[in-house]
Amino acid sequence: MTNSRPRRRPRSYNHLLGVIRCFFAWMIVQERLANGAFESLVALCRRVDSRKVTRRVYEALIRSGALDRLGENRASLMQQLPEALKSRASSIASTQAVM
């Protein structure tokens, strides 16, 4: 007889995921303290280091409600995310072209 319950991750793995999430939140808070509040999702994506904060991190932050102040609702933030990430990529490319 097969067990139909999903396998749980080991406790240490869940702890590691929590530490990683906390690190990304800390990076965003440090950026906010250094340069002021974020006006929009686009501003957040442009100001935070894209090598460390990925699309999946932004999606998790939106789903958790951490970015509720940046948009009308979570669904609208999820719709804005691809454009915000494109804007970030073009901003990085233009900065590198100047150098």
DSSP file (Angstrom, degrees, kcal/mol; ACC not computed):
  #  RESIDUE AA STRUCTURE BP1 BP2  ACC     N-H-->O    O-->H-N    N-H-->O    O-->H-N    TCO  KAPPA ALPHA  PHI   PSI    X-CA   Y-CA   Z-CA
    1    1 A M              0   0    0      0, 0.0     2,-0.2     0, 0.0     0, 0.0   0.000 360.0 360.0 360.0 132.7    0.0    0.0    0.0
    2    2 A T        -     0   0    0      1,-0.0     2,-0.6     2,-0.0     0, 0.0  -0.583 360.0-119.5 -89.9 149.7    1.4    3.4   -1.0
    3    3 A N        -     0   0    0     -2,-0.2    -1,-0.0     1,-0.1     0, 0.0  -0.773  21.1-167.3 -86.7 120.4    1.5    6.3    1.3
    4    4 A S        +     0   0    0     -2,-0.6    -1,-0.1     2,-0.1    -2,-0.0   0.554  55.6 103.5 -88.1  -8.3   -0.5    9.2   -0.2
    5    5 A R  S    S-     0   0    0      1,-0.1    -2,-0.1     3,-0.0     2,-0.1  -0.524  79.6-111.2 -74.5 140.6    0.7   11.9    2.1
    6    6 A P        -     0   0    0      0, 0.0     2,-0.3     0, 0.0    -1,-0.1  -0.390  35.2-105.4 -68.4 148.9    3.3   14.2    0.7
    7    7 A R        -     0   0    0     -2,-0.1     2,-0.3     1,-0.1     0, 0.0  -0.544  32.8-132.8 -74.4 137.1    6.8   13.9    2.1
    8    8 A R        -     0   0    0     -2,-0.3     3,-0.1     1,-0.1    -1,-0.1  -0.653  20.4-112.7 -88.9 146.5    7.8   16.7    4.4
    9    9 A R        -     0   0    0     -2,-0.3    -1,-0.1     1,-0.1     5,-0.1  -0.457  44.0 -91.3 -71.4 149.7   11.2   18.4    4.0
   10   10 A P    >>  -     0   0    0      0, 0.0     4,-1.6     0, 0.0     3,-0.8  -0.308  36.8-115.1 -58.9 148.6   13.6   17.8    6.8
   11   11 A R  H 3> S+     0   0    0      1,-0.3     4,-2.1     2,-0.2     5,-0.2   0.851 114.9  56.9 -56.4 -38.4   13.4   20.5    9.5
   12   12 A S  H 3> S+     0   0    0      1,-0.2     4,-2.1     2,-0.2    -1,-0.3   0.852 103.9  53.7 -65.1 -33.5   16.8   21.8    8.8
   13   13 A Y  H <> S+     0   0    0     -3,-0.8     4,-2.2     2,-0.2    -1,-0.2   0.920 108.5  48.7 -66.5 -44.3   15.9   22.5    5.2
   14   14 A N  H  X S+     0   0    0     -4,-1.6     4,-1.9     1,-0.2    -2,-0.2   0.887 110.6  51.9 -62.4 -38.6   12.9   24.5    6.2
   15   15 A H  H  X S+     0   0    0     -4,-2.1     4,-2.0     1,-0.2    -1,-0.2   0.911 107.8  51.9 -63.4 -42.3   15.1   26.5    8.6
   16   16 A L  H  X S+     0   0    0     -4,-2.1     4,-2.3     1,-0.2    -2,-0.2   0.907 107.6  51.8 -61.7 -42.8   17.5   27.2    5.8
   17   17 A L  H  X S+     0   0    0     -4,-2.2     4,-2.4     1,-0.2    -1,-0.2   0.898 108.7  51.7 -61.4 -39.9   14.7   28.5    3.6
   18   18 A G  H  X S+     0   0    0     -4,-1.9     4,-2.1     1,-0.2    -1,-0.2   0.892 108.9  49.9 -62.8 -40.3   13.7   30.8    6.4
   19   19 A V  H  X S+     0   0    0     -4,-2.0     4,-2.0     2,-0.2    -2,-0.2   0.899 110.3  50.4 -65.1 -41.4   17.2   32.2    6.9
   20   20 A I  H  X S+     0   0    0     -4,-2.3     4,-2.0     2,-0.2    -2,-0.2   0.932 110.5  48.9 -63.6 -46.0   17.5   32.8    3.1
   21   21 A R  H  X S+     0   0    0     -4,-2.4     4,-2.2     1,-0.2    -1,-0.2   0.905 110.3  51.8 -60.1 -41.3   14.1   34.7    3.1
   22   22 A C  H  X S+     0   0    0     -4,-2.1     4,-2.3     1,-0.2    -1,-0.2   0.883 106.7  54.0 -63.1 -39.2   15.3   36.8    6.1
   23   23 A F  H  X S+     0   0    0     -4,-2.0     4,-2.1     2,-0.2    -1,-0.2   0.917 109.2  47.2 -62.2 -44.8   18.5   37.7    4.3
   24   24 A F  H  X S+     0   0    0     -4,-2.0     4,-2.0     1,-0.2    -1,-0.2   0.902 111.9  50.3 -65.7 -40.1   16.7   39.0    1.2
   25   25 A A  H  X S+     0   0    0     -4,-2.2     4,-2.3     1,-0.2    -1,-0.2   0.902 109.2  52.3 -62.8 -40.3   14.3   41.0    3.4
   26   26 A W  H  X S+     0   0    0     -4,-2.3     4,-2.5     2,-0.2    -2,-0.2   0.901 107.3  52.2 -62.4 -42.2   17.3   42.4    5.3
   27   27 A M  H  X S+     0   0    0     -4,-2.1     4,-1.9     1,-0.2    -1,-0.2   0.914 111.0  47.1 -59.9 -43.5   18.9   43.5    2.0
   28   28 A I  H  X S+     0   0    0     -4,-2.0     4,-2.1     2,-0.2    -2,-0.2   0.901 111.8  50.1 -67.4 -41.0   15.8   45.3    0.9
   29   29 A V  H  X S+     0   0    0     -4,-2.3     4,-2.6     1,-0.2    -2,-0.2   0.908 108.9  52.4 -64.0 -41.7   15.4   47.0    4.3
   30   30 A Q  H  X S+     0   0    0     -4,-2.5     4,-2.0     1,-0.2    -1,-0.2   0.901 109.4  49.3 -62.1 -40.6   19.0   48.2    4.2
   31   31 A E  H  X S+     0   0    0     -4,-1.9     4,-2.3     2,-0.2    -1,-0.2   0.901 111.3  50.0 -63.8 -41.4   18.5   49.7    0.8
   32   32 A R  H  X S+     0   0    0     -4,-2.1     4,-1.9     1,-0.2    -2,-0.2   0.911 111.3  48.0 -65.1 -42.6   15.3   51.5    2.0
   33   33 A L  H  < S+     0   0    0     -4,-2.6    -1,-0.2     1,-0.2    -2,-0.2   0.875 115.2  45.8 -65.3 -36.8   17.2   52.9    5.1
   34   34 A A  H  < S+     0   0    0     -4,-2.0    -2,-0.2    -5,-0.2    -1,-0.2   0.868 130.9  16.9 -74.4 -37.2   20.1   54.1    2.9
   35   35 A N  H  < S-     0   0    0     -4,-2.3    -2,-0.2     1,-0.3    -3,-0.2   0.275 108.2-103.5-126.8  10.6   18.1   55.7    0.1
   36   36 A G     <  -     0   0    0     -4,-1.9    -1,-0.3    -5,-0.2    -2,-0.1  -0.184  57.7 -30.6  93.5 173.5   14.5   56.3    1.3
   37   37 A A        -     0   0    0      1,-0.1     2,-0.4    -4,-0.1    -4,-0.0  -0.193  63.0-108.8 -65.7 154.7   11.2   54.5    0.7
   38   38 A F        -     0   0    0      1,-0.1    -1,-0.1     4,-0.0     3,-0.1  -0.731  21.6-162.7 -85.6 130.9   10.3   52.8   -2.5
   39   39 A E        -     0   0    0     -2,-0.4     2,-0.3     1,-0.2    -1,-0.1   0.788  69.3  -5.9 -82.8 -29.4    7.7   54.6   -4.6
   40   40 A S  S  > S-     0   0    0      1,-0.1     4,-1.9    31,-0.0    -1,-0.2  -0.930  74.2 -95.2-155.2 173.2    6.8   51.7   -6.8
   41   41 A L  H  > S+     0   0    0     29,-0.5     4,-2.6    -2,-0.3     5,-0.2   0.870 123.1  55.3 -64.5 -37.1    7.7   48.1   -7.7
   42   42 A V  H  > S+     0   0    0      2,-0.2     4,-2.2     1,-0.2    -1,-0.2   0.920 106.9  49.7 -62.1 -44.2    9.8   49.4  -10.6
   43   43 A A  H  > S+     0   0    0      1,-0.2     4,-1.9     2,-0.2    -1,-0.2   0.899 110.9  50.4 -62.4 -40.4   11.8   51.6   -8.1
   44   44 A L  H  X S+     0   0    0     -4,-1.9     4,-1.8     1,-0.2    -2,-0.2   0.941 110.8  48.2 -61.8 -48.0   12.3   48.6   -5.8
   45   45 A C  H  < S+     0   0    0     -4,-2.6    -2,-0.2     1,-0.2    -1,-0.2   0.866 113.0  48.6 -62.9 -36.3   13.6   46.4   -8.7
   46   46 A R  H  < S+     0   0    0     -4,-2.2    -1,-0.2    -5,-0.2    -2,-0.2   0.852 114.3  44.2 -72.1 -34.3   16.0   49.0   -9.9
   47   47 A R  H  < S+     0   0    0     -4,-1.9     2,-0.3    -5,-0.2    -2,-0.2   0.739  98.7  76.7 -87.3 -23.1   17.5   49.8   -6.5
   48   48 A V  S  < S-     0   0    0     -4,-1.8     2,-0.3    -5,-0.2   -20,-0.1  -0.705  96.6 -96.2 -93.5 141.3   18.0   46.2   -5.2
   49   49 A D    >>  -     0   0    0     -2,-0.3     4,-2.2     1,-0.2     3,-1.2  -0.344  30.4-156.0 -58.9 115.1   20.9   44.1   -6.5
   50   50 A S  T 34 S+     0   0    0      1,-0.3    -1,-0.2    -2,-0.3     5,-0.1   0.662  87.6  65.7 -71.9 -16.3   19.5   41.9   -9.2
   51   51 A R  T 34 S+     0   0    0      1,-0.1    -1,-0.3     3,-0.1     3,-0.1   0.739 114.3  30.2 -75.3 -20.4   22.2   39.3   -8.8
   52   52 A K  T <4 S+     0   0    0     -3,-1.2     2,-0.7     1,-0.2    -2,-0.2   0.764 114.9  57.0-107.6 -34.7   20.9   38.5   -5.3
   53   53 A V  S  < S-     0   0    0     -4,-2.2    -1,-0.2    -8,-0.1     2,-0.1  -0.888  74.1-173.4-105.5 111.3   17.2   39.2   -5.5
   54   54 A T     >  -     0   0    0     -2,-0.7     4,-2.1    -3,-0.1     3,-0.3  -0.339  41.1 -93.4 -98.8 177.1   15.5   37.1   -8.2
   55   55 A R  H  > S+     0   0    0      1,-0.2     4,-2.7     2,-0.2     5,-0.2   0.889 124.4  55.1 -56.2 -42.5   12.1   37.0   -9.7
   56   56 A R  H  > S+     0   0    0      1,-0.2     4,-2.2     2,-0.2    -1,-0.2   0.856 105.9  51.9 -63.2 -34.8   11.1   34.2   -7.4
   57   57 A V  H  > S+     0   0    0     -3,-0.3     4,-2.5     2,-0.2    -1,-0.2   0.937 110.5  47.7 -66.5 -46.2   12.0   36.3   -4.4
   58   58 A Y  H  X S+     0   0    0     -4,-2.1     4,-2.5     1,-0.2    -2,-0.2   0.918 111.3  51.5 -60.0 -42.8    9.9   39.2   -5.6
   59   59 A E  H  X S+     0   0    0     -4,-2.7     4,-2.7     1,-0.2    -1,-0.2   0.913 110.6  48.3 -60.6 -42.5    7.0   36.8   -6.2
   60   60 A A  H  X S+     0   0    0     -4,-2.2     4,-2.0     1,-0.2     6,-0.2   0.895 111.2  50.4 -65.7 -39.4    7.3   35.4   -2.7
   61   61 A L  H  X>S+     0   0    0     -4,-2.5     5,-1.7     2,-0.2     6,-0.8   0.896 112.2  47.4 -64.9 -39.8    7.4   38.9   -1.2
   62   62 A I  H ><5S+     0   0    0     -4,-2.5     3,-1.0     1,-0.2    -2,-0.2   0.947 112.6  48.4 -65.6 -48.0    4.3   39.9   -3.2
   63   63 A R  H 3<5S+     0   0    0     -4,-2.7    -2,-0.2     1,-0.3    -1,-0.2   0.839 109.8  52.7 -62.1 -33.2    2.4   36.8   -2.2
   64   64 A S  H 3<5S-     0   0    0     -4,-2.0    -1,-0.3    -5,-0.2    -2,-0.2   0.648 114.4-115.3 -78.8 -13.6    3.3   37.3    1.5
   65   65 A G  T X<5S+     0   0    0     -3,-1.0     3,-1.3    -4,-0.7     4,-0.2   0.503  78.4 127.1  93.8   4.6    2.1   40.8    1.5
   66   66 A A  T 3 <S+     0   0    0     -5,-1.7     3,-0.2     1,-0.3    -4,-0.2   0.734  78.6  41.4 -67.9 -21.6    5.4   42.4    2.2
   67   67 A L  T >  S+     0   0    0     -6,-0.8     3,-1.9    -5,-0.2     4,-0.3   0.093  74.8 120.6-112.6  22.0    5.0   44.8   -0.8
   68   68 A D  G X   +     0   0    0     -3,-1.3     3,-1.1     1,-0.3    -1,-0.1   0.799  69.2  61.4 -58.1 -31.1    1.3   45.7   -0.4
   69   69 A R  G 3  S+     0   0    0      1,-0.2    -1,-0.3    -3,-0.2    -2,-0.1   0.626  95.4  63.6 -72.2 -11.8    2.1   49.4   -0.1
   70   70 A L  G <  S+     0   0    0     -3,-1.9   -29,-0.5   -30,-0.1     2,-0.3   0.519 109.3  22.3 -91.8  -5.1    3.6   49.5   -3.6
   71   71 A G  S <  S-     0   0    0     -3,-1.1     3,-0.1    -4,-0.3     4,-0.0  -0.947  80.0-101.2-153.7 172.6    0.4   48.6   -5.5
   72   72 A E  S    S-     0   0    0     -2,-0.3     2,-0.3     1,-0.2    -1,-0.1   0.919 100.0 -22.2 -64.6 -45.5   -3.4   48.5   -5.5
   73   73 A N  S  > S-     0   0    0     -3,-0.1     4,-1.8     1,-0.1    -1,-0.2  -0.941  70.9 -93.5-155.8 175.4   -3.4   44.8   -4.7
   74   74 A R  H  > S+     0   0    0     -2,-0.3     4,-2.4     1,-0.2     5,-0.2   0.857 119.8  56.2 -67.2 -35.8   -1.3   41.7   -4.9
   75   75 A A  H  > S+     0   0    0      1,-0.2     4,-1.8     2,-0.2    -1,-0.2   0.907 107.8  48.6 -63.4 -40.7   -2.7   40.6   -8.3
   76   76 A S  H  > S+     0   0    0      2,-0.2     4,-1.9     1,-0.2    -1,-0.2   0.880 109.9  52.2 -67.8 -36.3   -1.8   44.0   -9.8
   77   77 A L  H  X S+     0   0    0     -4,-1.8     4,-1.4     2,-0.2    -2,-0.2   0.909 108.0  51.2 -64.1 -41.0    1.8   43.7   -8.4
   78   78 A M  H  < S+     0   0    0     -4,-2.4    -1,-0.2     1,-0.2    -2,-0.2   0.867 110.7  49.2 -63.7 -35.0    2.1   40.3   -9.9
   79   79 A Q  H  < S+     0   0    0     -4,-1.8     4,-0.4     1,-0.2    -1,-0.2   0.841 112.0  48.5 -71.5 -32.8    1.0   41.7  -13.3
   80   80 A Q  H  X S+     0   0    0     -4,-1.9     4,-2.3     1,-0.2     3,-0.2   0.704  91.2  83.8 -77.7 -20.8    3.5   44.6  -13.0
   81   81 A L  H  X S+     0   0    0     -4,-1.4     4,-2.5     1,-0.2     5,-0.2   0.883  85.7  50.8 -57.7 -47.8    6.5   42.4  -12.0
   82   82 A P  H  > S+     0   0    0      0, 0.0     4,-2.0     0, 0.0    -1,-0.2   0.912 113.9  46.0 -59.1 -40.0    7.6   41.3  -15.6
   83   83 A E  H  > S+     0   0    0     -4,-0.4     4,-2.3    -3,-0.2    -2,-0.2   0.885 111.6  51.9 -68.0 -37.9    7.6   45.0  -16.7
   84   84 A A  H  X S+     0   0    0     -4,-2.3     4,-2.0     1,-0.2    -1,-0.2   0.896 110.3  48.6 -64.3 -39.8    9.5   46.0  -13.6
   85   85 A L  H  X S+     0   0    0     -4,-2.5     4,-2.2     2,-0.2    -1,-0.2   0.870 110.7  50.7 -69.7 -36.0   12.1   43.3  -14.1
   86   86 A K  H  X S+     0   0    0     -4,-2.0     4,-2.5    -5,-0.2    -2,-0.2   0.906 109.4  51.4 -64.6 -41.0   12.5   44.4  -17.8
   87   87 A S  H  X S+     0   0    0     -4,-2.3     4,-2.1     1,-0.2    -2,-0.2   0.897 109.2  50.5 -62.0 -40.7   13.0   48.0  -16.6
   88   88 A R  H  X S+     0   0    0     -4,-2.0     4,-2.2     2,-0.2    -1,-0.2   0.916 110.0  50.1 -62.9 -43.2   15.6   46.8  -14.2
   89   89 A A  H  X S+     0   0    0     -4,-2.2     4,-2.3     1,-0.2    -2,-0.2   0.905 111.6  47.3 -64.2 -41.7   17.4   44.9  -17.0
   90   90 A S  H  X S+     0   0    0     -4,-2.5     4,-2.2     2,-0.2    -1,-0.2   0.863 110.5  53.1 -68.7 -34.0   17.4   48.0  -19.3
   91   91 A S  H  X S+     0   0    0     -4,-2.1     4,-1.8    -5,-0.2    -2,-0.2   0.905 110.6  46.9 -64.9 -42.1   18.6   50.2  -16.5
   92   92 A I  H  X S+     0   0    0     -4,-2.2     4,-2.2     2,-0.2    -2,-0.2   0.903 111.8  51.1 -66.1 -41.9   21.6   47.8  -15.8
   93   93 A A  H  X S+     0   0    0     -4,-2.3     4,-1.8     1,-0.2    -2,-0.2   0.900 110.5  48.0 -64.4 -41.3   22.4   47.6  -19.6
   94   94 A S  H  X S+     0   0    0     -4,-2.2     4,-1.4     2,-0.2    -1,-0.2   0.864 110.7  51.8 -68.4 -34.9   22.4   51.4  -19.9
   95   95 A T  H  X S+     0   0    0     -4,-1.8     4,-1.2     1,-0.2    -2,-0.2   0.898 111.0  47.3 -66.1 -41.2   24.6   51.8  -16.9
   96   96 A Q  H  < S+     0   0    0     -4,-2.2    -2,-0.2     1,-0.2    -1,-0.2   0.818 107.8  56.5 -70.7 -30.7   27.1   49.3  -18.2
   97   97 A A  H  < S+     0   0    0     -4,-1.8    -1,-0.2     1,-0.2    -2,-0.2   0.837 105.1  52.4 -69.1 -32.4   27.1   51.0  -21.7
   98   98 A V  H  <        0   0    0     -4,-1.4    -1,-0.2     1,-0.2    -2,-0.2   0.849 360.0 360.0 -70.6 -34.8   28.2   54.3  -20.1
   99   99 A M     <        0   0    0     -4,-1.2    -1,-0.2    -5,-0.1    -2,-0.2   0.479 360.0 360.0 -73.0 360.0   31.1   52.7  -18.3
